[in-house]
Amino acid sequence: MRIQIGWPDQIAWPDNAARRTVLLTGASGVVGRALLQRLRDFDVVCLVHRSPVCGPDLTTVRGDISEPMLGLGEQAYAELAARVDAVIHCAAVTSFNRTAGSLEATNIAGTQRVAAFAAAADAVLYHVSTAFAGTTADGDRGRTAVGYAASKAAAEQVVRCSGVPHVIVRPSIVIGDSGTGEIAAFQGLHQVAAGMFAGIVPIIPFDPAWPIDFVPADVVADAIACVVSNRVGQGEFWITAGERALRLDEAVTVAVEVGRGLGVSVDMPRFVPPEMFDRLIGPVFLDALPGRIRRNVLRMLEFFTTYLQSGQTKPASLDQLAALGARPLPDQRESLRNSLLYWAARSGYGQAETETETERAA
């Protein structure tokens, strides 16, 4: 086995050419990083723009999906297409604090270029979208997040119209590994926990009974890998908790319990109707906050507005994927607890108390 770095016009391939080769975009992201732990039966080529990745049976190619020919020279592009059997497209701009034009350049035009590469490689395209692609804004709140959702919906349409064999997978909110809590980058749920621990989330303007759908990163990666391993060449799969999603108040209770277990004085937020908050509470409450805290609170409201979806329960395909060998959804409370404990340990909260249930059982 040979692990090298290939630059745009010079790609060094692993010696074992008999194995299937997968091109993975977004390998340094939350889903991509988890996938690297699961794609053990493949030779993986990671197209990376900034962050390097490493591992067994792995080749790294410097490129950029927002550029023509993925930022590669003609020879490198042709060599890559000749070797790849499948493409897993995870790369996307997901941040609410993004630069202007990045959604169009990466999420939409980038997907067009990845689909064109899949066509050149005669490969199946496994496109990682989001379960929230159909999100719409409710008034002014949520408009920033809706831009991301709209770009992912447009990317799905690009894939459908590309003419290449494709599978679309739609994960919901991705949290850390179900057992260890490990995650490549902290997400919106971690930011909400940070706000609760800091005492700046006294009110949550949403119905406590609404479901908050999240899935651990290892479950998402396992589902995608099973689809690829079984050579599924068409279809759409929802990698969500569906009917097994926690209620919002249940998830918030887990966060409060984690904080208190770490010695943090965390109060249970008060839930108020959204219309009451927008009409009576919000204008006074937000205006009284210092600028930095107000921005953090607004980002948390964006997060909730996007991912709660007014009580909608998401479709779920995990039972269907189990027939392909995908693992079942672990206990939601324990997965969330472990994810928050991992975040807390790396955010300076009492590390002596932050072992996960998995570590205690070992």
C-alpha positions in Angstrom: 0.0 0.0 0.0 1.3 3.5 -0.9 -0.2 6.7 0.6 1.0 9.8 -1.2 -0.3 13.2 -2.0 -1.2 13.8 -5.6 -1.1 17.4 -6.9 -3.2 18.6 -9.9 -1.1 16.9 -12.6 0.4 14.0 -10.8 -1.7 11.5 -8.9 -0.1 8.6 -7.1 -2.5 5.6 -6.7 -2.6 2.9 -4.1 -1.0 -0.3 -5.4 -4.1 -2.5 -5.0 -6.0 -1.6 -8.2 -8.4 -4.6 -7.8 -10.4 -2.8 -5.1 -13.2 -0.3 -5.9 -12.1 3.3 -5.9 -14.3 6.0 -4.4 -13.8 9.8 -4.9 -14.8 11.6 -1.7 -15.4 15.3 -1.6 -15.7 17.1 1.7 -13.5 14.5 3.5 -12.5 17.0 6.3 -16.2 17.8 7.1 -18.5 16.2 9.7 -19.9 13.5 7.4 -16.8 13.1 5.3 -14.5 12.5 8.3 -16.9 9.9 9.7 -17.0 8.2 6.3 -13.3 7.7 6.3 -13.7 5.4 9.3 -16.3 3.4 7.5 -14.9 3.0 3.9 -12.5 0.3 4.8 -13.3 -1.9 1.8 -12.4 0.8 -0.7 -9.5 2.7 -2.0 -10.5 6.3 -1.2 -9.4 9.4 -3.2 -10.1 12.6 -1.2 -10.5 15.8 -3.2 -9.4 18.4 -0.7 -9.3 22.2 -0.9 -7.8 23.2 2.4 -7.7 20.7 5.2 -5.5 17.6 4.7 -6.7 14.2 5.6 -4.8 10.9 6.1 -5.5 7.3 6.6 -5.0 3.8 5.2 -5.8 3.1 1.5 -6.2 6.8 1.1 -4.9 9.2 -1.7 -5.3 12.9 -1.4 -5.7 15.1 -4.4 -5.6 18.9 -4.2 -8.6 20.4 -6.0 -11.6 22.6 -5.7 -15.2 21.8 -6.8 -15.9 25.5 -7.3 -13.4 25.6 -10.2 -13.6 24.1 -13.7 -12.5 20.4 -13.9 -12.5 20.4 -10.1 -9.4 22.6 -10.1 -7.3 19.8 -11.8 -5.2 19.8 -14.9 -6.5 17.9 -17.9 -4.1 14.9 -17.3 -5.0 14.6 -13.6 -8.7 14.9 -14.4 -8.5 12.1 -17.0 -6.4 9.9 -14.7 -8.8 10.4 -11.8 -11.9 9.7 -14.0 -10.2 6.5 -15.3 -9.8 5.1 -11.8 -12.9 6.1 -9.9 -15.9 3.7 -9.6 -18.1 5.8 -7.4 -18.3 9.4 -6.2 -19.5 10.4 -2.7 -20.2 14.2 -2.7 -20.2 15.6 0.8 -18.5 19.0 0.1 -20.7 22.0 0.8 -20.8 25.4 2.4 -23.0 24.9 5.5 -22.2 27.8 7.7 -24.8 30.5 8.4 -21.8 33.0 8.5 -20.8 32.5 4.9 -19.4 34.8 2.3 -21.6 36.2 -0.4 -21.8 33.9 -3.4 -20.3 30.9 -1.7 -23.5 28.9 -1.7 -23.9 29.3 -5.5 -20.2 28.7 -6.2 -19.9 25.6 -4.0 -23.2 24.0 -3.3 -24.8 24.5 -6.8 -22.1 25.1 -9.4 -19.8 22.8 -7.5 -22.3 20.0 -7.6 -22.6 20.5 -11.4 -18.9 20.0 -11.7 -18.9 16.9 -9.5 -21.8 15.4 -11.6 -19.9 16.2 -14.8 -16.9 14.3 -13.3 -19.1 11.3 -12.4 -20.3 11.2 -16.0 -16.7 11.3 -17.3 -15.8 8.5 -14.9 -19.0 6.5 -15.7 -19.5 6.3 -11.9 -22.5 6.4 -9.7 -22.9 9.7 -7.8 -23.9 9.5 -4.2 -25.0 13.0 -3.3 -25.2 14.0 0.3 -28.0 16.6 0.7 -29.9 17.5 3.8 -33.3 16.5 5.3 -34.0 20.2 5.5 -33.7 21.1 1.8 -37.4 22.1 1.8 -37.1 24.6 4.6 -38.9 27.9 4.2 -38.6 31.1 6.2 -41.2 32.2 8.7 -41.0 35.9 8.5 -37.6 37.5 8.8 -36.2 34.9 11.1 -34.7 31.9 9.3 -33.9 33.7 6.1 -30.1 33.2 6.4 -30.6 29.5 7.1 -33.1 29.2 4.3 -30.5 30.3 1.8 -28.5 27.2 2.6 -31.5 25.0 2.4 -32.4 26.4 -1.0 -28.9 25.8 -2.3 -29.1 22.2 -1.3 -32.5 21.8 -2.9 -31.1 23.4 -6.1 -28.1 21.0 -5.9 -30.5 18.0 -5.7 -32.2 19.2 -8.9 -28.8 19.5 -10.6 -28.1 15.9 -9.7 -31.5 14.7 -11.0 -31.0 16.6 -14.3 -27.4 15.4 -14.8 -28.2 12.2 -16.5 -25.7 10.2 -14.3 -26.8 7.3 -12.1 -27.3 8.8 -8.7 -28.4 8.2 -5.2 -29.5 11.2 -2.9 -29.1 10.8 0.8 -30.6 13.3 3.2 -29.2 13.4 6.7 -30.9 15.4 9.4 -28.9 17.3 12.0 -25.6 15.5 12.4 -24.2 15.2 16.0 -21.1 13.4 17.3 -20.4 9.7 17.3 -23.1 7.8 19.2 -20.6 6.2 21.5 -17.7 8.7 21.9 -19.3 12.0 20.9 -16.4 12.7 18.6 -17.1 15.1 15.7 -14.9 16.9 13.1 -16.4 20.3 13.8 -18.9 21.5 16.4 -22.4 22.2 15.1 -25.4 24.3 15.9 -26.6 22.0 18.7 -23.3 22.5 20.4 -23.7 26.3 20.1 -27.1 26.1 21.7 -25.6 24.1 24.6 -22.9 26.7 24.9 -25.6 29.4 25.2 -27.5 27.5 27.8 -24.4 26.9 29.8 -23.6 30.6 29.6 -27.1 31.5 30.8 -28.1 33.5 27.7 -31.0 31.2 26.6 -33.7 31.9 29.3 -36.4 31.6 26.6 -37.0 29.2 23.7 -39.8 30.6 21.4 -40.9 27.2 20.1 -43.4 24.5 21.0 -41.7 22.0 23.4 -43.5 19.1 21.8 -42.0 19.7 18.3 -39.5 17.0 17.3 -35.8 17.9 16.9 -34.4 15.4 14.5 -30.7 14.5 14.8 -28.6 11.4 13.9 -25.1 10.5 15.1 -22.2 10.9 12.5 -21.3 7.3 12.7 -24.9 6.2 11.8 -24.9 8.6 8.9 -21.6 7.4 7.6 -22.6 3.7 8.0 -25.8 4.2 6.1 -24.0 5.9 3.2 -21.2 3.3 3.1 -23.8 0.5 3.1 -25.5 2.1 0.1 -22.2 2.4 -1.8 -21.0 -1.1 -0.7 -24.2 -2.7 -2.0 -23.8 -0.9 -5.3 -27.2 0.8 -5.0 -27.4 2.9 -8.2 -30.6 4.9 -7.7 -33.0 6.1 -5.0 -33.4 8.7 -2.3 -32.8 7.9 1.4 -33.7 9.9 4.5 -31.1 9.4 7.2 -33.2 10.7 10.0 -34.7 9.7 13.4 -38.2 10.2 12.0 -40.8 9.0 14.5 -38.0 8.3 17.0 -36.8 11.9 17.2 -36.8 13.5 20.6 -39.2 16.2 21.5 -37.5 19.6 21.9 -38.1 19.7 25.6 -36.6 16.2 26.0 -33.4 17.3 24.1 -33.1 20.5 26.1 -33.5 18.5 29.3 -30.6 16.3 28.3 -28.4 19.4 27.8 -29.5 20.8 31.2 -28.7 17.5 32.9 -25.2 17.4 31.2 -24.5 20.9 32.4 -25.6 20.3 36.0 -23.6 17.0 36.0 -20.5 19.1 35.2 -21.2 21.5 38.0 -22.6 24.2 35.7 -25.6 26.1 37.0 -28.0 25.7 34.1 -31.7 26.7 34.3 -34.3 25.0 32.3 -35.3 27.5 29.6 -38.9 28.6 29.4 -40.8 27.7 26.3 -43.1 30.4 24.9 -45.2 30.5 21.7 -43.3 31.9 18.7 -45.9 34.6 18.0 -45.7 35.8 21.6 -41.9 36.0 21.4 -41.9 37.9 18.1 -44.7 40.3 19.1 -44.0 41.0 22.8 -40.9 39.5 24.2 -38.3 39.4 21.4 -38.1 43.2 20.7 -37.4 44.0 24.4 -35.3 40.9 25.2 -33.0 41.2 22.2 -32.5 45.0 22.4 -31.4 44.7 26.0 -28.5 42.3 25.1 -25.0 43.3 24.4 -24.1 43.1 20.7 -22.0 39.9 20.8 -24.6 38.0 22.9 -27.4 39.3 20.7 -25.7 38.0 17.6 -25.2 34.6 19.3 -28.9 34.5 20.3 -30.0 35.3 16.8 -27.8 32.6 15.4 -29.4 30.1 17.8 -32.9 31.3 16.7 -31.8 30.7 13.1 -30.8 27.2 14.0 -34.1 26.4 15.8 -36.2 28.0 13.0 -34.4 25.9 10.4 -34.3 22.6 12.1 -37.6 22.4 14.0 -39.8 22.9 11.0 -43.0 23.7 12.9 -43.5 20.3 14.3 -43.0 18.3 11.1 -41.8 14.7 11.5 -39.2 13.8 8.8 -39.5 10.7 6.6 -37.0 8.0 7.7 -35.2 5.3 5.7 -33.0 3.7 8.4 -35.3 0.6 8.6 -35.0 0.2 4.9 -31.3 0.7 5.0 -31.0 -1.9 7.7 -31.8 -4.5 5.1 -28.5 -3.5 3.4 -26.6 -4.0 6.7 -26.8 -0.4 8.1 -26.8 -0.1 11.8 -30.0 0.8 13.7 -30.5 4.2 15.4 -29.0 4.1 18.9 -30.7 5.6 21.9 -31.3 9.2 21.1 -30.8 10.6 24.6 -27.5 8.7 25.1 -26.2 9.8 21.7 -27.0 13.4 22.5 -25.5 13.1 26.0 -22.2 11.7 24.6 -22.1 14.4 21.9 -22.5 17.2 24.5 -20.0 15.6 26.8 -17.4 15.4 24.0 -18.0 19.1 23.3 -17.9 20.1 27.0 -14.6 18.3 27.6 -13.0 20.3 24.8 -14.6 23.5 25.9 -13.1 23.6 29.3 -15.9 22.1 31.4 -14.9 19.6 34.2 -13.0 17.0 32.3 -13.0 14.5 35.2 -16.7 14.2 34.9 -17.0 14.1 31.1 -16.5 10.4 30.4 -19.2 9.0 28.1 -21.3 6.0 29.1 -19.3 3.9 26.6 -16.1 4.8 28.5 -17.6 4.1 31.9 -18.7 0.7 30.6 -15.3 -0.3 29.3 
